[in-house]
Amino acid sequence: MSSLAKSAGVIGLATITSRLLGLVRDYVQARMFGAGVVMDAFVLATRIPTLLRDLFAEGAMSAAFVPTFTRYVTTQGREAAWRLGSQVVNGLLAITSVLVALGMVFAEPVTRLFSDDGFAGVDLATYLTRINMPFLLLVAVAAAYMGMLNALKRFFVPALSPAMYNVVFILCALTLGPVCERFGLPPITALAIGMLLGGVAQIAAQWPALRREGYRHQWVLNPRDRGVQEVLVLMGPGTIGVAAAQINLFVNTVLATSTLGAPSALSYAFRLMYLPIGIIGVSVATAALPDLARHAASASHDEMRRTLSSSLRLMFMLSVPATIGLMTLGQPIIELVLESGQFDPAATQRTLQALLFYAPGILGYSAVKIASPSFYALRDARTPVIVSVVTVVLNLVLNLILHQLMGFPGLALGTAIAATLNGGLLLVLLSRRIGGVDGTRVAVSFIKVSIAAALMGLAAYASAGWLRAWWPGGSTVAQFARVFLPMGFALAVLAAAALLLRIEEFGQVVRRVRSRLWR
């Protein structure tokens, strides 16, 4: 079994835990606040800190920092790498503190900029934005810690840290609502407090592991340090690319707020769609990146090709069935996970509409997670940025057109098309850069997996329809049955098809799962 599959399995196990808790978090949110104007306001209030997080914390910074930190560990030793890590953390603290202060001061005009003129929840969104802003500072530190641990091939703890965020968020949501009401605050304030305390939990979960590796924080920051400058040089173009993507997010948010419940539906659907991306695309990419960075540092393009080929084939084996499964079983999944309390059947249908058009983007998003960091490992930040800007412009045009034709589901479809184009272009350009990615083998694997997944999808669709007709009703037992019985039958069909088609990567996945269960 390949080391990549082992590492991806470790990350995947932790990520599954986190994502399942994320589903519980979404259930709690949906049950308490539904998908109306109050939840729309909270979704809008998370946009600004999320935008800045992508610009300065998890997005461009991570892609630039991990390859540089990995090379320092490989060539200069851990002491030099720890000093670089401390300087990056200090730089992030300085930048994000200023941004947090500005975001809190100018929350009202920025929130109004991000919403339609008729949006009724703008004042509530402004109030929540001011509370949410410090989350940026917390997630920046957590992202830096995650990058250092991943570079040292310590994957489990950083992958599990979002689970701590979800646990704290859920506890706050369940317990602090009545407390907030008692003090005259909107009950949804509990979610904002949960975000902040969850950010603290992400840092606290990773600190002991990082300290055991030898990290001792140093309060130093030298902008002229070569490592810091390299991170900044790589991060600069990446920030431009993320900024371009945020323009599209800005337009989408304004368009979505024109329809009551649309921001919430798009948010819930995106998180459901991102569940397999987080488990599959992020796990495989996170496991592969330290190896890609080491191969790039030693100019071992043959090894890079092998790692990329293995990564892509493993990603296809997991992502294609996940895409088909999410599309065929989307309605029973939403009914089970979200439909309760304030989240009514109408909200289910809105979320399902968005999910059906988001789901095809899973492959594209997963491919980007693998291809984009590969360019950073090669010290090429320009190529992924240029591709990102091109696809963002396309996404913007598509969303403006599709929103007119289809309403808010058109925003999901435009996003999925753009993500697929982004991933495809990056893989083509990366293949040219390193002399191929074993294209024939990858293409054959993709075709085989697609055939097996299509058979699986037919089995899921037919069994789900039969079960709904045979066992109607909205009881929890019926909802569980309508999700897991068709899912089990579909997986059995997938396994049979994979064995008949001799899909090598399916055997890797099965052996990895079997070894984990045996342990």
Sequence and secondary structure as in RCSB ss.txt:
>XXXX:A:sequence
MSSLAKSAGVIGLATITSRLLGLVRDYVQARMFGAGVVMDAFVLATRIPTLLRDLFAEGAMSAAFVPTFTRYVTT
QGREAAWRLGSQVVNGLLAITSVLVALGMVFAEPVTRLFSDDGFAGVDLATYLTRINMPFLLLVAVAAAYMGMLN
ALKRFFVPALSPAMYNVVFILCALTLGPVCERFGLPPITALAIGMLLGGVAQIAAQWPALRREGYRHQWVLNPRD
RGVQEVLVLMGPGTIGVAAAQINLFVNTVLATSTLGAPSALSYAFRLMYLPIGIIGVSVATAALPDLARHAASAS
HDEMRRTLSSSLRLMFMLSVPATIGLMTLGQPIIELVLESGQFDPAATQRTLQALLFYAPGILGYSAVKIASPSF
YALRDARTPVIVSVVTVVLNLVLNLILHQLMGFPGLALGTAIAATLNGGLLLVLLSRRIGGVDGTRVAVSFIKVS
IAAALMGLAAYASAGWLRAWWPGGSTVAQFARVFLPMGFALAVLAAAALLLRIEEFGQVVRRVRSRLWR
>XXXX:A:secstr
  HHHHHHHHHHHHHHHHHHHHHHHHHHHHHHHTTSHHHHHHHHHHHHHHHHHHHHTTTHHHHHHHHHHHHHHHH
T HHHHHHHHHHHHHHHHHHHHHHHHHHHHTHHHHHHHTS TT TTHHHHHHHHHHHTTHHHHHHHHHHHHHHHH
HTT  HHHHHHHHHHHHHHHHHHHHHHHHHHHTT  TTHHHHHHHHHHHHHHHHHHHHHHHHTT        TT 
HHHHHHHHHHHHHHHHHHHHHHHHHHHHHHHTTSTTHHHHHHHHHHHHHHHIIIIIHHHHHHHHHHHHHHHHTT 
HHHHHHHHHHHHHHHHHHHHHHHHHHHHSHHHHHHHHT BTTB HHHHHHHHHHHHHHTTHHHHHHHHHHHHHHH
HHTT  HHHHHHHHHHHHHHHHHHHHHHHHHSTHHHHHHHHHHHHHHHHHHHHHHHHHHT   HHHHHHHHHHHH
HHHHHHHHHHHHHHHHHHHHS S  HHHHHHHHHHHHHHHHHHHHHHHHHHT HHHHHHHHHHHHHHH 
